[in-house]
Amino acid sequence: MAEKELAIIKTTEGDLVVEFWPEVAPKTVENFKTLARKGFYDGTCFHRVIKGFMIQGGDPNTKDPSKESSWGTGGPGHTVKAEFSDRSHTRGVLSMARSNHPDSAGSQFFICHGNAKFLDGQYTAFGKVIKGDEVLEKIATTPTRQPDRPNKRMGVESVTIQPAA
């Protein structure tokens, strides 16, 4: 059996530690870990913040503040087939963002701030925050402007993958 690994999402507001659920979304977990190991997420930001719902990041366009009009449209140049499961979208759950097509997820992800069970079976949940709930709270409750953009940059400094202790 493969060794359990965690993601450490180092943000400007503190660290989020995420455990993965490879048993329900193996391809999605592998995609996220591969992108993280390449430094894909380093220097991005949470570009969409909706208090009580979720925080969204993972768009490479967010590395460049001058591209703000295209934030939310970027990706890694590939997509991952949806892996729906019975895991519910509750606070702290890590899930893949996508367009209208179920198999359109690439690199963008979101972390639930509130319970979003209406997303169950429609989005690929693939992990959960196990440490850093106060960081999730700080990012999710930061003041925003249209379209759900934080007034202050909620930066992702790095995402590292390490063995679970």
HELIX and SHEET records of a PDB file:
HELIX    1   1 PRO A   26  ARG A   37  1                                  12    
HELIX    2   2 PRO A   60  LYS A   63  5                                   4    
HELIX    3   3 PRO A   65  SER A   70  5                                   6    
HELIX    4   4 LYS A  117  LEU A  119  5                                   3    
HELIX    5   5 ASP A  133  ALA A  140  1                                   8    
SHEET    1   A 9 THR A  44  CYS A  45  0                                        
SHEET    2   A 9 GLY A 155  PRO A 163 -1                                        
SHEET    3   A 9 GLU A   5  THR A  11 -1                                        
SHEET    4   A 9 GLY A  14  PHE A  20 -1                                        
SHEET    5   A 9 ALA A 125  LYS A 131 -1                                        
SHEET    6   A 9 VAL A  93  MET A  96 -1                                        
SHEET    7   A 9 PHE A 109  CYS A 112 -1                                        
SHEET    8   A 9 MET A  54  GLY A  57 -1                                        
SHEET    9   A 9 ARG A  48  ILE A  50 -1                                        
SHEET    1   B 2 THR A 144  ARG A 145  0                                        
SHEET    2   B 2 ARG A 149  PRO A 150 -1                                        
END                                                                             
